[in-house]
Amino acid sequence: MSDKSKTIEEKMAQLRQLTEWFEGEDFTLGEAADKFEQANKLAREIEHDLTAMKNKVAVLKESFESE
Amino acid sequence: MGTNEIRLSVSDFVALVNQTLDYALPSIVIVGEVSGYSVRGDKWVRFKLKDETSSVDFFGSVFQVRTPLEDGMVVAVLGRPRLSDKWGFSVSIQSVQAVGEGSIKRGFELLKQKLQAEGLFDEARKRILPATPRHIGLISSTQAAGYVDFLTLLNERWGGMKIDVAHTLVQGIHAPGQITRAIEYFNQSGEPPEVIVIVRGGGDADDLAAFNDEALVRAIAASRIPTLVGVGHEIDVTLADLVADVRAATPSNAAEILVPNRRELIDRAWMSVRSIVPTMQNRLQDYERINRDLLEGAERILTDRITIYEGEVVAISRLLKQYNPQTVLEKGYAIIRGDIDIGGVIEIERSKDVIKAEVHSVRQK
């Protein structure tokens, strides 16, 4: 299930942070597996959220012909 | 003169003619070549439209003409024929549109120079469009190919948006007015969109002429809502394109500019995840190398210590051997034990034997 409380932009930012963690100074082997699973989960949610988005198109009833 | 003709006063005649014109020709479009063009007091425009055999007077305000004219241009004038009690017969101008490639091009150049001089096309005026708009105001003809192209690609690329469509003509003499009213509608809306998009597909110079209309161009410039215009083919550039905040080469290009591509974002997310694997591998190799270096370092230190200790043991052994009584005996010395008084019995230990002896004398050295 996707975390609806976060926007897609927030999830992309969080995924970016996770990727950077693996290259950063805070990296530890002990946390690596858990962080990788978090990244996987985020990517799945992002794909789900982006695929599910639909647009609402409404043609205005207003007439723009001259009076 | 007979008695059967209708006799009218001049005023009555004028009124009758105008009544007849109002009934038969309330408005009409007349096409011809401009001649005798003049502007009085920056407000009133007069010119004739002529063809090979005839000419008709036209009169109107600068606002209604909306595009700079020159003698020789061929134009279509929407107007109302009138017989004026003072000025004679003329057509009251409602709107003017250049006709034919040459006239359209000339009108375009004149108007472009005028608006450029006013700064309407300046880069400093251009606003940035929102990165992912949630509410779009779309102005187009719902029957036009450009409208379908734009919406198809927009729906493919992105979602979650509300798109309000203002259906208008996108060519012909009435198009500029309708598009202008649609722009004003969105600007005055209680819930205005974040961006106004105006699109139509390709066409010849006549088809796109509406987008060079001065009032339309000014309406786009005056819009408080940022505007994106995607009209015609790649090489067509209208004044509406130049004045918009962002210009798209085609309706499809407008969709590409307006929203990101969700497929690309999905691919980028998975690429990020995949990129972790080689990073992890490098990290593991680093860990292995560090551990190996530590072990080798420890081994070197231990080896050095052991060498030092071995040396010390050898030195101590040598020292112990030196002080070993057996070593002294082997050098020819002897150990004497027992009573050394005269007549006493002593034991003399040499390296290979032990001698018992009686003491006969003792002398001090």
Contacts between the chains, C-beta under 8 A, distances in Angstrom:
chain1	res1	chain2	res2	distance
A	8	B	265	7.6
A	9	B	132	7.9
A	12	B	265	7.1
A	12	B	269	6.8
A	15	B	269	6.0
A	15	B	272	5.5
A	15	B	273	7.6
A	16	B	272	6.9
A	18	B	276	7.9
A	19	B	272	4.8
A	19	B	273	7.8
A	19	B	275	6.3
A	19	B	276	6.2
A	19	B	279	7.9
A	22	B	276	5.2
A	22	B	279	4.6
A	22	B	280	6.5
A	22	B	283	7.1
A	23	B	279	5.8
A	27	B	283	6.2
A	29	B	283	7.5
A	29	B	284	7.7
A	29	B	287	6.6
A	32	B	280	6.3
A	32	B	283	7.5
A	36	B	273	7.9
A	36	B	276	5.8
A	36	B	280	7.3
A	39	B	272	7.1
A	39	B	273	5.0
A	39	B	276	6.1
A	40	B	273	5.8
A	42	B	269	7.3
A	43	B	269	4.4
A	43	B	270	5.4
A	43	B	272	7.1
A	43	B	273	4.8
A	46	B	265	7.1
A	46	B	266	6.6
A	46	B	269	4.6
A	47	B	266	4.8
A	47	B	269	6.7
A	47	B	270	7.5
A	50	B	159	7.8
A	50	B	262	4.2
A	50	B	265	5.9
A	50	B	266	5.6
A	51	B	262	7.2
A	51	B	266	7.4
A	52	B	159	7.6
A	53	B	158	6.9
A	53	B	159	2.7
A	53	B	160	4.2
A	53	B	262	7.0
A	54	B	155	7.8
A	54	B	159	4.9
A	54	B	160	7.3
A	55	B	154	6.9
A	55	B	155	5.5
A	55	B	158	7.6
A	55	B	159	5.4
A	55	B	160	7.1
A	55	B	161	4.8
A	55	B	162	7.5
A	55	B	163	5.8
A	56	B	161	7.4
A	56	B	162	5.1
A	56	B	163	6.9
A	57	B	151	6.6
A	57	B	163	4.6
A	57	B	165	6.4
A	58	B	162	7.5
A	58	B	163	7.2
A	58	B	164	5.8
A	58	B	165	6.8
A	59	B	142	6.1
A	59	B	165	4.4
A	59	B	167	5.8
A	60	B	164	5.8
A	60	B	165	6.3
A	60	B	166	5.4
A	60	B	167	7.2
A	60	B	185	7.7
A	62	B	166	6.9
A	62	B	185	6.2
A	64	B	166	6.2
A	64	B	167	7.5
A	64	B	168	5.0
A	64	B	178	4.2
A	64	B	179	7.6
A	64	B	181	4.4
A	64	B	182	4.9
A	64	B	185	7.2
A	65	B	174	7.3
A	65	B	178	6.4
A	66	B	174	6.9
A	66	B	177	5.5
A	66	B	178	7.7
A	66	B	181	7.9
